[in-house]
Amino acid sequence: MAQKILDPQETPQIICIEFPALVEDEEKAVKCLGGMDNINKVIADPGNRRMELRFRPDDVFCKPTCTEPKDTQGLLLRVKCRRKKNSTEPPVFSTELLGVLGSTFRFTNMCDFQFLPMDETGKSIYDQVVPTSCLDTEYPNRQAPLFVPPVAFSRVDTPQNYCYRRPPTNRLMNGPLPEGRRRRRYGAQAVSHLQPNMPQQPLVDRRTFEERVRIRGLLGDLSQLKQLFEERPVMSRALIYFRMGGTKDRLKYLLPLAAYYFNTGPWRNMWVRLGYDPRTDPHAWKYQIIDYRTRSAVLKNKMALKRALSVVPYRSVNASKHKMSSINAKNLEDVEKAKEEPRIDTDFAFRPGMVPTARQIFYQYCDIEVPEVSNVLAEAPTSTYSPELGWIRSGTEEHVRTIITSHVDAFVASNSADGGAGDLSDLSDADDPDVAEEPDTDDSDEDGDADGAGVDGT
């Protein structure tokens, strides 16, 4: 058989459309593709048009499946098989080249969700919502059922490989919203300054919880903590730790039995004695907080950002693996050392000649020992409580913040002039102050402070 070399210029170029159905009527298949005119427009401008296939071409609400041309390499052949009747001779095959395939339309994308025009009984209302003719002048005046489907239900028409599963760190509560943190077993009560009544009693079972405190040998510390709240009904966690010393881990057991926690308002991030409501006591203005953030560029470079546990979505160790704790002489020495060396008061107090220990820190007005601030606060209290300002006048917080900044800038300037800027290098290693803390009530044994981030404003 002689071989013939094909000339690309003489060979017809064929565009293939793979119809995803068994075609018995070619005219109906072409109608599903929009007709020959639409097919020619798509082929002439494939960059701006997509080939659409509608399985119900007469329904204007039918959602199509779309495709774009794909470059392919193939040949379109016509194969004929000739057999002689009543003959045992093998059939004779003949082939004829009709053209070369350059591109192919394959409908592999999914259709959008189909929303049929039907009433509650399943009866079609298509004739009532779609005019049958452009000459039907009575159509705008006729009553029609409400049927206004969106243009598209789905944003994509390709299958997405997505595994539906519950987030590992969240659990569903009684409602549809997931819980953002694990179950709180220590019983701390975090309240808003807008709720009508403040807690009077611990949230946990007092007898059971005090038994756990007794087993841990903390009954003496609990009595000391209650005495501190009798002397001062509103305190920060840093102040409590400074007064009591020891380890911070034990406070998670003691605080829920003696105080509740404000997460918003003029006393936010403070612990308040159970049964005491600072919103009804005009003298509680001195326990209000001022949110101070360091403005000095020199201090910002010296201070390390404090980590925020509330924004860390993972753990660096396998939380499901059993852990083993051990007690040795070094651990006991560390505990004794912590009791002997309590935290310094710079974590919650401010005086001339000192700088904040973090870029963001909460001070209570009574802990700011600056003469200029004392003069401002002498005229700050009011007799009317405000949910935003508490018991002080408007503008007091900004005035006090400016005075603190002036003292900090003066201290930094004097240290720089005297060559003592190195004294500021220890700020990044200072213990985390009580800034933007949350109630230490997680199931884990880690400290629950979230320092330097996530402040709830008033």
C-alpha positions in Angstrom: 0.0 0.0 0.0 1.4 3.4 -1.0 1.9 6.0 1.7 0.8 9.5 1.2 2.3 12.5 3.1 -0.4 14.8 4.4 -0.1 18.5 3.6 -1.4 20.6 6.7 -2.6 23.3 4.4 -4.7 20.9 2.4 -6.0 18.8 5.4 -9.2 20.2 6.9 -8.9 21.4 10.5 -11.7 19.9 12.7 -13.0 21.2 16.0 -14.6 18.5 18.2 -17.5 18.9 20.5 -18.0 16.0 22.8 -21.7 15.9 23.7 -22.2 14.2 27.1 -25.2 12.1 25.9 -26.3 9.6 23.4 -27.3 11.7 20.4 -30.3 10.4 18.4 -31.4 13.8 17.0 -28.6 16.0 15.8 -30.9 19.1 15.6 -31.9 18.8 19.3 -28.3 18.4 20.2 -27.3 21.5 18.3 -30.3 23.3 20.0 -29.0 22.3 23.4 -25.7 24.0 22.5 -27.5 27.3 21.6 -27.8 26.7 17.9 -25.3 27.0 15.1 -25.0 30.7 15.4 -24.0 30.5 19.0 -21.5 27.7 18.3 -19.9 29.7 15.5 -19.6 32.7 17.9 -17.8 30.7 20.5 -15.4 29.1 18.0 -14.6 32.5 16.5 -13.9 34.1 19.9 -12.9 31.4 22.3 -11.0 33.8 24.6 -14.2 35.7 25.7 -16.9 33.1 25.3 -17.6 29.7 26.7 -19.5 26.9 25.2 -22.8 26.3 27.1 -24.9 23.2 27.1 -28.4 23.4 28.4 -30.3 20.1 28.8 -33.6 22.0 28.8 -33.1 24.7 26.1 -36.7 25.9 26.2 -36.5 26.7 30.0 -35.0 30.1 30.7 -34.3 29.0 34.3 -32.1 26.1 33.1 -28.5 26.4 34.4 -25.9 25.3 31.8 -22.7 23.4 32.1 -19.9 25.4 30.5 -16.5 24.5 28.9 -13.6 26.0 27.1 -11.6 24.5 24.2 -8.7 22.3 25.0 -5.8 21.8 22.6 -5.7 18.2 21.3 -4.0 16.1 18.7 -6.0 13.6 16.8 -7.4 12.5 13.4 -11.0 12.2 12.3 -11.3 9.0 10.2 -14.1 7.5 8.3 -13.9 3.7 8.5 -16.0 1.5 6.2 -16.4 -2.3 6.6 -17.6 -4.2 3.5 -18.8 -7.8 3.8 -20.2 -10.0 1.1 -23.5 -11.7 2.0 -23.4 -15.5 2.3 -19.6 -15.5 2.0 -17.0 -16.7 4.4 -14.4 -14.3 3.1 -13.1 -11.8 5.7 -14.5 -8.2 5.6 -12.7 -5.5 3.8 -11.9 -2.3 5.7 -11.3 1.1 4.1 -10.4 4.3 5.8 -10.7 8.0 4.7 -9.1 10.9 6.5 -11.6 13.7 7.1 -9.5 16.1 9.0 -7.1 16.9 11.9 -8.3 17.7 15.4 -6.9 20.9 16.8 -9.1 21.6 19.7 -11.9 19.8 21.6 -14.8 21.0 23.8 -15.3 18.5 26.7 -18.1 19.2 29.2 -16.4 18.1 32.4 -17.7 21.0 34.6 -20.7 20.7 36.8 -24.1 22.4 36.3 -25.3 24.9 38.8 -28.1 24.0 41.2 -31.3 23.7 39.2 -34.3 25.5 40.8 -37.5 24.6 39.0 -40.5 26.9 38.7 -43.0 24.9 40.7 -45.5 25.7 43.5 -45.9 23.9 46.8 -47.9 21.0 45.2 -45.2 20.4 42.6 -47.2 21.9 39.7 -45.4 23.9 37.1 -45.8 27.7 37.2 -43.6 28.3 34.2 -46.4 29.8 32.0 -47.3 32.2 34.8 -43.9 33.7 35.3 -42.6 33.7 31.7 -44.5 35.4 28.9 -45.3 33.1 26.0 -45.0 35.8 23.4 -43.6 39.3 23.1 -47.1 40.2 21.7 -48.7 39.3 25.0 -49.6 42.9 26.2 -51.6 41.6 29.2 -48.7 39.9 30.9 -47.5 42.9 33.0 -51.0 43.3 34.4 -51.6 39.7 35.4 -51.0 38.4 38.9 -48.1 36.0 39.0 -46.5 33.9 41.8 -43.3 35.1 43.4 -40.4 33.3 41.8 -37.2 35.2 41.8 -34.2 32.8 41.9 -30.7 34.1 42.0 -28.5 34.3 38.9 -26.2 31.7 40.3 -26.2 29.5 43.4 -22.6 28.3 43.3 -19.5 30.4 42.7 -17.5 27.7 41.0 -18.5 24.9 38.6 -15.6 22.5 39.3 -15.7 19.8 42.0 -13.8 20.8 45.1 -12.0 18.1 47.2 -13.0 19.3 50.7 -13.2 17.1 53.8 -16.0 18.3 56.2 -14.8 17.8 59.7 -15.0 19.6 63.1 -12.2 21.9 63.9 -9.8 20.2 66.4 -9.8 23.0 68.9 -13.5 23.8 68.9 -16.5 22.0 70.3 -20.2 22.6 69.6 -22.0 23.8 72.6 -25.8 23.8 73.0 -26.2 26.3 70.1 -24.9 26.4 66.6 -21.8 28.5 67.4 -18.6 26.7 68.3 -16.8 27.3 71.6 -13.5 29.1 71.2 -11.7 27.6 74.1 -11.7 24.4 76.2 -14.0 23.8 79.2 -13.2 25.9 82.2 -12.9 23.8 85.3 -11.4 26.4 87.6 -14.7 28.4 87.8 -13.5 31.9 87.2 -16.3 34.3 86.4 -15.6 36.8 83.6 -18.3 39.4 83.5 -19.2 42.5 81.5 -19.5 46.0 83.0 -23.0 46.3 81.4 -24.7 43.3 83.1 -27.1 44.3 85.8 -25.8 42.3 88.8 -22.3 41.3 89.8 -21.5 37.8 91.2 -22.0 37.3 94.9 -20.8 33.8 95.3 -18.2 31.5 93.6 -19.4 29.8 90.4 -18.0 26.5 91.5 -19.1 24.3 94.4 -17.3 26.0 97.3 -17.0 22.8 99.5 -15.6 20.7 96.7 -13.3 23.4 95.5 -12.0 24.3 98.9 -11.2 20.6 99.4 -9.1 20.7 96.3 -7.4 23.8 97.7 -6.8 22.0 101.0 -5.2 19.0 99.3 -2.8 21.3 97.6 -1.9 23.0 100.8 -3.3 26.4 99.8 -5.8 27.1 102.6 -3.4 29.6 104.2 -2.9 31.3 100.9 -6.7 31.5 100.4 -7.1 33.3 103.8 -4.3 35.7 102.8 -6.0 36.4 99.4 -9.3 37.1 101.1 -7.6 39.5 103.5 -6.0 41.3 100.6 -9.4 41.8 98.9 -10.8 43.1 102.2 -8.1 45.8 102.3 -8.4 46.6 98.6 -11.5 45.3 96.7 -10.1 45.7 93.2 -6.7 44.4 92.2 -4.7 43.3 89.2 -3.2 39.9 88.9 0.3 41.4 89.0 -0.5 43.2 92.3 -1.9 40.0 93.8 1.2 38.1 92.8 3.5 40.9 94.2 1.7 40.9 97.5 1.5 37.1 97.9 4.7 35.9 96.2 5.2 32.3 95.4 4.2 30.7 92.1 1.6 32.1 89.7 0.1 28.7 89.1 -1.7 28.5 92.4 -3.7 31.7 91.7 -5.9 29.8 89.2 -7.2 27.8 92.2 -7.6 30.7 94.6 -9.0 33.6 92.6 -12.3 31.9 91.7 -13.1 31.5 95.4 -12.5 35.1 96.3 -13.1 37.3 93.2 -14.6 37.7 89.8 -13.0 39.2 86.6 -14.0 42.3 84.5 -13.4 41.8 80.8 -14.8 45.2 79.7 -15.4 48.6 81.1 -13.4 51.0 83.3 -12.1 48.1 85.5 -11.4 45.7 82.7 -8.7 43.0 83.3 -9.0 43.6 87.0 -10.1 41.1 89.7 -12.9 42.3 92.0 -14.0 40.9 95.4 -17.1 38.8 95.3 -20.1 40.8 96.4 -18.5 44.2 95.6 -19.8 46.3 92.7 -17.5 49.2 91.9 -20.2 50.8 89.8 -22.2 51.7 92.9 -19.2 53.0 94.9 -18.0 56.5 94.0 -14.8 55.9 95.8 -14.0 53.1 93.3 -12.6 55.7 90.8 -9.1 55.2 92.1 -9.3 51.5 91.1 -10.1 52.3 87.5 -7.5 51.4 84.9 -5.6 53.4 82.4 -4.4 51.7 79.3 -0.8 53.0 78.7 1.2 52.1 75.6 4.8 53.1 75.2 5.4 55.8 72.7 9.2 56.0 73.0 10.9 54.5 70.0 14.0 53.7 72.2 11.9 51.7 74.7 10.0 49.8 71.9 13.3 48.6 70.6 14.4 47.5 74.1 11.1 45.7 74.9 10.2 42.3 73.6 6.7 41.7 72.5 4.8 39.5 75.0 3.2 36.4 73.6 -0.6 36.1 73.5 -1.9 32.6 74.2 -5.3 33.4 72.9 -4.0 33.8 69.3 -1.8 30.7 69.2 -3.9 28.0 67.4 -1.6 25.1 68.1 0.8 23.5 70.5 4.4 22.6 69.9 3.9 19.2 71.5 1.5 16.4 71.2 -1.3 17.2 73.6 -2.9 13.8 73.4 0.3 12.1 74.6 0.5 11.2 78.3 2.9 13.5 80.2 5.0 12.6 83.2 6.0 15.1 85.8 8.9 14.7 88.1 10.0 16.5 91.3 13.6 16.9 92.1 15.8 19.1 94.2 16.1 21.7 91.4 12.3 22.1 91.2 12.0 22.6 94.9 14.8 25.2 94.9 13.0 27.1 92.1 9.8 27.2 94.2 11.6 28.4 97.3 13.4 31.0 95.2 10.1 32.3 93.8 8.8 32.6 97.3 11.8 34.5 98.4 12.0 36.9 95.4 8.5 38.2 94.5 7.8 40.2 91.4 8.8 43.8 91.4 6.1 46.5 91.7 7.0 48.0 88.3 4.6 45.5 86.7 1.6 47.5 88.1 2.9 50.7 89.6 4.5 53.9 88.2 6.7 56.4 89.8 9.1 59.1 88.5 12.5 57.5 87.5 11.0 54.3 86.2 9.7 52.9 82.8 7.0 50.5 82.0 8.0 46.8 81.7 6.0 46.2 78.5 4.9 48.1 75.5 1.3 47.9 76.8 0.4 47.9 80.4 -2.6 48.6 82.7 -2.1 50.9 85.6 -4.7 51.7 88.3 -4.9 55.3 89.2 -4.1 54.7 92.8 -0.8 53.0 91.8 0.5 56.0 89.9 2.7 57.9 92.4 3.4 61.1 90.4 2.6 64.5 91.9 1.3 66.0 88.7 -1.1 63.0 88.3 -2.3 63.4 91.9 -3.2 67.0 91.2 -5.1 66.0 88.1 -6.9 63.2 89.9 -7.9 65.5 92.8 -10.4 67.2 90.4 -11.2 64.1 88.3 -13.9 62.3 90.4 -17.6 62.9 89.6 -20.8 61.9 91.4 -22.3 60.3 88.3 -21.3 56.9 87.0 -20.7 56.4 83.3 -20.3 53.0 81.6 -17.6 54.4 79.4 -15.7 56.7 81.9 -16.7 55.2 85.3 -16.4 57.8 88.1 -14.0 60.2 86.4 -14.4 63.1 84.1 -13.8 63.0 80.4 -10.2 63.7 79.3 -8.6 62.6 82.5 -7.2 59.4 81.1 -5.5 61.2 78.2 -4.1 63.9 80.5 -2.6 61.3 82.8 -1.2 59.3 79.9 0.5 62.5 78.7 2.1 63.1 82.1 3.4 59.5 82.2 4.9 59.8 78.8 6.7 63.0 79.7 8.3 61.2 82.7 9.3 58.2 80.6 10.8 60.4 77.9 12.8 62.4 80.5 14.1 59.2 82.0 15.2 57.8 78.6 16.8 61.1 77.7 18.8 61.3 80.9 20.0 57.7 80.6 21.0 58.4 77.0 22.9 61.6 77.9 24.7 59.9 80.8 25.6 56.8 78.7 23.3 54.7 80.8 21.1 53.4 78.0 22.4 49.9 78.9 20.2 50.0 82.0 17.2 49.5 79.7 18.5 46.3 78.2 16.9 44.2 80.9 13.4 45.2 79.9 13.0 42.3 77.4 13.8 39.8 80.1 11.4 41.2 82.7 8.5 39.1 83.9 5.2 39.6 82.0 3.1 42.2 83.7 -0.6 42.0 84.1 -1.5 43.4 80.7 -4.5 42.2 78.7 -4.8 39.1 80.9 -7.7 36.6 80.8 -9.0 34.5 83.7 -6.6 31.7 84.2 -9.2 28.9 83.8 -8.0 26.6 81.1 -7.6 22.9 81.6 -3.9 23.1 80.9 -1.4 23.7 83.5 0.1 26.7 81.7 -0.3 30.2 82.9 -3.3 31.8 81.5 -2.0 35.3 80.9 -2.2 36.7 77.4 0.2 39.6 77.7 0.3 42.6 75.4 -2.5 41.8 73.0 -6.2 41.6 72.6 -7.5 44.4 74.7 -11.3 44.8 75.0 -12.0 48.5 74.7 -14.9 50.3 76.3 
